[in-house]
Amino acid sequence: MKIPTLDLTRNYERIREEVADALEEVLESQYFILGPVEKAFEEEISAYLGGAQAIGCASGSDALLLALMALDVSEGDEVITTPYSFFATVSCITRLGAKPVFVDIDPDTYNINLEQLMDKVTSRTKAIIPVHLFGQMAPLEEVSHELESRGIAIVEDAAQAFGSWRQVEGEIIRAGAWGSIGCYSFFPTKNLGGYGDGGMVVSSRSDLAARLRTLRVHGAGTTYIHEEVGLNSRLDALQAAILRVKLRHLDEWNEERRLVADRYNLLFAEHDLLENVKPPKELKGNYHIYHQYVPRVNNRSKLSAFLEGKGITTRVYYPLCLHLQQCFGFLGYKEGDFPEAEKLSHESLAFPIFPELTVEEQEYIVGAAADFYAKK
Ligand SMILES: *Cc1c(COP(=O)(O)O)cnc(C)c1O
């Protein structure tokens, strides 16, 4: 058996005709940038999120950069975030000359530790960027009121969490629709993924939404009249057309991912592996969409190599924490500064997960892991 971490070809099989029709429509119109298809997609996203305005852009990385630009983050400002995420969560901060301030993670959810976060707030703190890592939301209600009262913006990095939600006091809050600005990526491997790069920023604040719309077209509110220096960062119509098709199926696919995650949890327990494989935890009130299924494992590199030998590909997200990356050396962080994040970077192993993964494949994967630990 050969099992990749993600098999997009199986997903394409399910929507081949719908995608062909959607693409055909764009090709017939010859309208590729900021046209009706992209506008329709923005409106559908807005409806999905319960009303926040949605503004397409070229990537999730650009979404984060645009968000901080719209909040006027610049030199002298501090932005608090997690050391355990994809690089783009932090590069948007240093790009603008601001200073990233890291806070360790919660060992259970892998998300930023919100208790420790409040200790790092200073008079220079302009924003925080929580990441809803692997598809699970951070419980932002713990800090949102206090941050708001201090005028500190929340920019949600929801690149891995489109469709995820959290129930707070009986109300459903969707990932990305909570903070001042939410950021999504439509990179092909994400739960809602295009067939190329793409991203989106969303905001319920009309002042920020208007600024974001201007910033993505070189800061021009009116064509060729530039109020400020922005970016060239749009979501093109071909991607929007594909994403509209996928959005129609997304809730069903996320539900299938949750079934895959449940089945892993069950199988690891049935095979008596919980000493060696510690399944990820889902926080009460959360609807985790398992962009990744990431347990902590013993003997990671040997297990991963053993599984590879059996045709099963696993991946490490992330092998080196952001505070230890060479390009952020100037910040002066060192090993030991964020012990929980560093520990996780040595223990986490992402298993194959996608809606179409079969029961037989999962049984084969967990059986192989059981063989590995039995031999040890
Ligand atoms: C994928 C990702 C991004 C960046 O998205 P791109 O579309 O690849 O630029 C940012 N943050 C996180 C947490 C991501 O997983």
The ligand as an ORCA input file, in Angstrom:
! r2SCAN-3c Opt
* xyz 0 1
  C      -0.349     28.079      5.031
  C      -0.185     29.018      6.173
  C       0.064     30.390      5.999
  C       0.403     30.995      4.665
  O      -0.434     30.748      3.642
  P       0.069     30.804      2.108
  O      -1.201     30.838      1.357
  O       0.873     29.590      1.867
  O       0.863     32.049      1.941
  C       0.104     31.185      7.110
  N      -0.075     30.699      8.345
  C      -0.297     29.391      8.569
  C      -0.505     28.906      9.966
  C      -0.344     28.502      7.496
  O      -0.539     27.195      7.717
*
